[in-house]
Amino acid sequence: MNVADKYETVIGLEVHAQLLTKSKLFCGDSAAFGGDPNTHISPITLAHPGTLPKMNRKAIEYAIKLGLALHCDIEQHNYFARKNYFYPDLPKGYQVSQHTTPICKSGYVPIKTTEGERNILLNRIHIEEDAGKSLHDVDENYTSIDLNRAGVCLLEIVSEPDLHSSDEAFAYITELRKLVRWLEICDGNMEEGSMRCDANISIRLKGETKLGTRVEVKNLNSIRNVKKAIDIEVARLIEITEAGNKITQETRSFDADNNITFSLRTKEEADDYRYFPEPDLTPFFIADEFLQQIKDAIPALPETLEKKYQQVLHLPANDTAVICNDKDTVNYFEAIIKNTSNYKAAANWLLGPVKSNINHTQTEIKDFTLPPEKIAVLIQLVDEGKINFSNASTKIFNELLHKPESDPLQIATALNLLQESNSGSVETWVDEAIAKMPDKVKEYKSGKKGLIGLFAGEVKKLSKGKADMQIVNKLLSEKLG
């Protein structure tokens, strides 16, 4: 028996999502990413004496939007608290966050892994301000501070200790990132720090109910690193336990280059932060009308659309998963099916020629220049037998990419790609193909039915691709049968 099989892994994740508000949480300073160091600041960001914070209404709206999408209870009576902890890059010396009244409580994130589907329970989602950034490689003698990010709006999404593998953690973060992008409240760019993850990890013998001593791995900046760090840390905890040693509760960091975690400090408890209500911000109440406005503005979510596409449009699960992975892709697909009822063909075009072109040009679908209505026209032309899919998806499609305003039928005519559907002409080609291969005719009649493709290919060659292949296959079956 593998030693690791004795243990159950227990993981709780804390995900920080930087909100796409134009200004910071408590002042009008720009919240945009980048800019020269210390240019998105003011006396309020710098915590000068006499300055007072003012609440960002849009941050509250975004928090509620995510909470509703994740099936949370919304805390209508609300206030902020001071979290007393020394941040070298937060001038106030404390962080304004939420403690006893997180804006969203409970809820869950649905995930899919090879083990199946299940809901990961959430503890809370709360609003807080971000800290600035310490730069250790600008000056060889000093640490430099960039306060552009200080005070930017954050949501902290805290799960229950309800994940049990790095695969589940990977799926959870992937789903969260997809959702915040879908709702357009965070760009989910982990490399730029607009989404970051802390993982609380512990192990216990299988069958036990008491949680083991946990360690926290901080500031994981990619979904892949979340998975790797959890696997490495679980292996370390098992090794410590198997050696008869005691696990220390601590905060660690992950070195992705060397695939190790290392200790930063012993772990603080909530009492160490000395939370108390923020005296410079009044408590606030979220009215029912405000809640309803936000609920009404939430777009159809990926989970709902996947079920709709499978149950109503009868698309395969694999197709719906790819289409619903990105909101812009859904928008393009919806625009196609407004103009055609051949939903499977619409999905095939989107996931085939369109996606191939986007991947080849390394662009995004929102920048794709060919109007979705043109795809619908191509689908109609193929369905009517006027052109075949091969010519439509290559020659005509490529022409349209260069001249999106052109008419697909006119392109097909100009390139001599219109299919010949006159049964007399097609029958002549079929007869000629059969006459050229008498030996293959005997083989077909003796049971080798797969040879019909050989005859069809010959007809295609004789007609220079202009024969309607539906008619060809029908005639071949009749004549050879």
Secondary structure, 3 states (H helix, E strand, C coil): CCHHHHEEEEEEEEEEEECCCCECCCCCCECCCCCCCCCCCCCCCCCCCCCCCCCCHHHHHHHHHHHHHCCCEECCEECCEEECCCCCCCCCCCEEECCCCCCEECCEEEEEECCEEEEEEEEEEEEEECCCEEECCCCCCCCEEECCCCCCEEEEEEECCCECCHHHHHHHHHHHHHHHHHCCCCCCCCCCCCEEEEEEEEEEECCCCCCCCCEEEEEECCHHHHHHHHHHHHHHHHHHHHCCCCCCCEEEEEECCCCEEEEEEECCCHHHHCCEECCCCCCEECCHHHHHHHHHHCCCCHHHHHHHHHHCCCCCHHHHHHHCCCHHHHHHHHHHHCCCCCHHHHHHHHHHHHHHHHHHHCCCHHHCCCCHHHHHHHHHHHHCCCCCHHHHHHHHHHHHHHCCCCCHHHHHHHCCCCCECCHHHHHHHHHHHHHHCHHHHHHHHCCCHHHHHHHHHHHHHHCCCCECHHHHHHHHHHHHC
